Amino acid sequence: VYASSSSVYGANAKLPFAESDNVDHPVSLYAATKKANELMAHSYSHLFGVPTTGLRFFTVYGPWGRPDMAYWRFTEAILAGQPIDVFAGGLLKRDFTFIDDVVEAMGRLLEHPPTANNLSAATCTAPSTSVAPWRIYNVGNHSPVSVNDMIDILEQLCERKALRVEKPMQPGDVETTYADIGLLTREFSFHPNTPLHIGLQRFVEWFRAWSSSRHSA
């Protein structure tokens, strides 16, 4: 089981993003490397029969997350009274997925490695499946939220207003990510159950405790 990314959907305009969609138009080098990862996994599955499952994660967040991601940087800056960079007016939408839901999905998948498909190569052409023991699944919250709404929640949780610095949209970014999780739901009964305000509350509580312990050490 390996990490792919929602970034592979790139310039796709159809929403929500489904595993059956074409992913031939990445708009960043990061996205291109993730698609390359999926292709290399397929080669190993086909050549050596190694079962591989690629998970296209959608904006995973939560305690012990990545300090370079917006929710972390915004929280840190708001609490410190420092400015935050807000791109494209904060109108970009992301399918924020809480880490506990991601772990739940991974736990279900680990117990069920993919098997070779009995379909012929001519009929098994969907981008997310194969005659080899190789599969792709979206792991998302199926509920896009704007960056502005995320900032509003963080301001309430931090009890401070953000000092916004408006910036243009960044190269390689996309307007919206939105996961179609129907495949994961049908095959593994996966249902994410953490709305953004709850997930961010848990993160901010953790962040305050973590920051306090670091400064007192």
Disulfide bonds with the S-S distance in Angstrom:
none
